[in-house]
Amino acid sequence: MIKIEANWIDLRYLDTLAMKSTPVHRLNPIVKLIATLVFIITVTSFPKYEISGLLPFFLFPAVLVSLGGLPLLPLCKRLLLVAPFIIFIGIFNPLLDHTPVSKLGSFVLTGGWLSFASITIRLYLTVTAALILVATTGMNALGLALARIGIPRIIVVQILFMYRYLHVLLEEFVRSIQAYSLRSFHGDGIRFQAWGSLLGQLLLRSIDRANRIYQSMLCRGFDGEVRLMHSAALHAADILYLAFWIVFCLSARSFNIPQLLGKLLMGV
């Protein structure tokens, strides 16, 4: 029998974490959003062969996880969701890029493997930063921050609904898998021939569930407008937080800190 647990992929858990009261949670949502965007843009701007220059950026998630009192294991479990996409994006690099970059004895390190490692590090850093942002801010406050920085409101509404009902789709998928396993006499998983009808049933159930949700929203007076609470005012801690991470990101992008430290220790 196939048994699938959806608890560890339940995104509502991040909203539970956002209800904490820590120095990071109490910061202005707009400030946290801008700092995270600066971090993501800086990390993604590195060349494809860069690895050592990315190492200082692990300080950002480490500090926020520590000060925000976030559990590390649940965040790592949710990072597993993006692992297949990361592997799919970079796995072809070693096959296509055979440019020799470094040689250690008889082993030749090609640019493909180096770029694959760089892509993996950058994607994990950016996804981790996004998860931490949601876990320390909450999706509603984050939606308000997006609207305040100029993101069109219709896009903000779509993001909020997608986040809110993504777990509903996941639960429908888990129930479909469990229903198949209970009616199947095979213990070797879902057969290839059954995936087509299974996904078709999932699509039909999702459409039916979406219609029922929409009708219930209309009965409760939904008019297409999502009312969000106003964000808090800026404080000195917010400005210091934003200034520190902007200076850190620009400094780590302009200078290769690990190489500078290595030269300093070696006395070069």
LINQUIQUI-V501368 format. One record per residue. RES is the residue in one letter. SS is DSSP state (H for helix, E for strand, C for the rest). NEAR is the number of other C-alpha atoms within 10 Angstrom. Layout:
RES	SS	NEAR
RES	SS	NEAR
//
This chain:
M	C	16
I	C	15
K	C	11
I	C	11
E	C	9
A	C	14
N	H	11
W	H	11
I	H	17
D	C	15
L	C	19
R	H	18
Y	H	13
L	H	21
D	H	16
T	H	12
L	H	20
A	C	24
M	C	14
K	C	17
S	C	12
T	C	14
P	C	13
V	C	24
H	C	22
R	C	17
L	C	22
N	C	22
P	H	28
I	H	25
V	H	18
K	H	24
L	H	20
I	H	17
A	H	21
T	H	22
L	H	15
V	H	16
F	H	21
I	H	20
I	H	12
T	H	19
V	H	21
T	H	16
S	C	10
F	C	16
P	C	12
K	C	16
Y	C	16
E	C	17
I	C	17
S	H	12
G	H	19
L	H	21
L	H	16
P	H	15
F	H	20
F	H	13
L	H	11
F	H	18
P	H	19
A	H	13
V	H	12
L	H	18
V	H	19
S	H	12
L	H	13
G	C	21
G	C	17
L	C	19
P	C	11
L	H	11
L	H	9
P	H	13
L	H	18
C	H	12
K	H	12
R	H	17
L	H	15
L	H	13
L	H	11
V	H	14
A	H	14
P	H	9
F	H	13
I	H	18
I	H	13
F	H	11
I	H	13
G	H	18
I	C	18
F	C	13
N	H	19
P	H	17
L	H	11
L	H	11
D	C	14
H	C	14
T	C	13
P	E	12
V	E	13
S	E	12
K	E	10
L	E	7
G	C	6
S	C	6
F	E	8
V	E	13
L	E	16
T	E	18
G	H	20
G	H	23
W	H	22
L	H	21
S	H	21
F	H	20
A	H	18
S	H	22
I	H	25
T	H	18
I	H	19
R	H	24
L	H	18
Y	H	16
L	H	21
T	H	20
V	H	15
T	H	18
A	H	23
A	H	16
L	H	18
I	H	23
L	H	24
V	H	21
A	H	25
T	H	30
T	H	28
G	C	20
M	H	20
N	H	20
A	H	20
L	H	23
G	H	24
L	H	21
A	H	23
L	H	19
A	H	18
R	H	14
I	C	11
G	C	8
I	C	13
P	C	11
R	H	16
I	H	13
I	H	13
V	H	19
V	H	19
Q	H	12
I	H	13
L	H	17
F	H	12
M	H	13
Y	H	14
R	H	14
Y	H	15
L	H	14
H	H	17
V	H	16
L	H	17
L	H	16
E	H	16
E	H	17
F	H	21
V	H	17
R	H	15
S	H	17
I	H	19
Q	H	16
A	H	12
Y	H	17
S	H	18
L	H	13
R	H	9
S	C	15
F	C	9
H	C	12
G	C	9
D	C	10
G	C	13
I	C	16
R	C	9
F	H	7
Q	H	8
A	H	10
W	H	11
G	H	10
S	H	10
L	H	15
L	H	13
G	H	11
Q	H	15
L	H	20
L	H	15
L	H	11
R	H	16
S	H	17
I	H	12
D	H	12
R	H	15
A	H	15
N	H	12
R	H	12
I	H	13
Y	H	13
Q	H	12
S	H	12
M	H	13
L	H	12
C	H	9
R	C	9
G	C	8
F	C	12
D	C	8
G	C	10
E	C	9
V	C	15
R	C	9
L	C	12
M	C	10
H	C	10
S	C	14
A	C	12
A	C	10
L	C	13
H	C	10
A	H	8
A	H	14
D	H	19
I	H	13
L	H	12
Y	H	16
L	H	20
A	H	13
F	H	12
W	H	18
I	H	18
V	H	11
F	H	17
C	H	20
L	H	13
S	H	12
A	H	19
R	H	18
S	H	10
F	C	11
N	C	17
I	H	17
P	H	15
Q	H	12
L	H	12
L	H	11
G	H	11
K	H	11
L	H	10
L	H	9
M	H	8
G	C	7
V	C	7
//
